[in-house]
Amino acid sequence: MVLQTSARLLALLGQLQARDLVSGAELATRLDVGERTTRKDIERLRELGYPIDSVRGPAGGYLFGDHGRLPPLLLEPDEAVAVAVGLGSVAAVRGIEESSALALAKLEHVLPDRLRRRVRALHESTDIGLNNTESNVQAPPVDVAVLAELASAVRDREGLRFFYRPGGRDEEERVEADPYRLVSWHERWYVVARRRPSGAWQVFRVDWLQLRTPGAGRFVADPLEGGDYSSFVLREVAFSGWSFHCRIAVDAPAAEVLSRIHAAVGVVETVDDTHSVLVTGGDSLEIVAVWIGMLGLDFHVTEPPELIEHLRLLGRRYARSVPPL
């Protein structure tokens, strides 16, 4: 009985896996098809990413390539990137860094060539911030296709052209920039780039940008001094990376404030031995108002007006929630 194409391809894979080298004539005989059909099926498998090598000569035939003992993992491009993102993120969890790295290496080993470069670019172009599993606000959705494009641009030193709309504002900005690093921090994604034509360093939130094509052309690398892109993102996000920003005067030394906050939510400036300023923000003023109250320290807010009004509202609400003294 002549097998249908899909069944025949699976049978052909089985024959190739079972032998180090097998001739086209033998494959055709075992599958009960002509050698021309066998050659076409081999090409179909190659198009799917299976590494099938041809050996010429009287004793020649077909064999799997070095990474072909296991069939490639049949994932869509976005699915492969999503798996790589997940493995990269858990690599920041203490105690399983090595296991995560090994799992990612195995994933690359069984992916077809067309996806292997995509996943490797993301892995090699991304820094994962410490303690990346906690957040004071719900993380925005991430477009894995955009992440993959950004990672490829970082790897290939290709300039970017995109529309940028910070905080979902109505007005958008046209930007050209040279990308150097993707950073995943606090369940958000950022691209660190040099802005054209000034060359100034800037951090762009990935969920606030919309890529334009074609890109801005290749660039000559001029990396960030010290190469610590994660720390650069942390500093920039505290000042510009949230939808809302504020400076909170705290009646406590900087070290005390730092011991009580997540490292990704702000920067603490020293005023004197007993006072400091927390520069922070969030994607909603309501969330900021709640979590600064959880510092357990006395603080003072003078701006923005919306935050002051919400703190007054919370104060009245909390006062009403308990019996009077």
Disulfide bonds with the S-S distance in Angstrom:
none
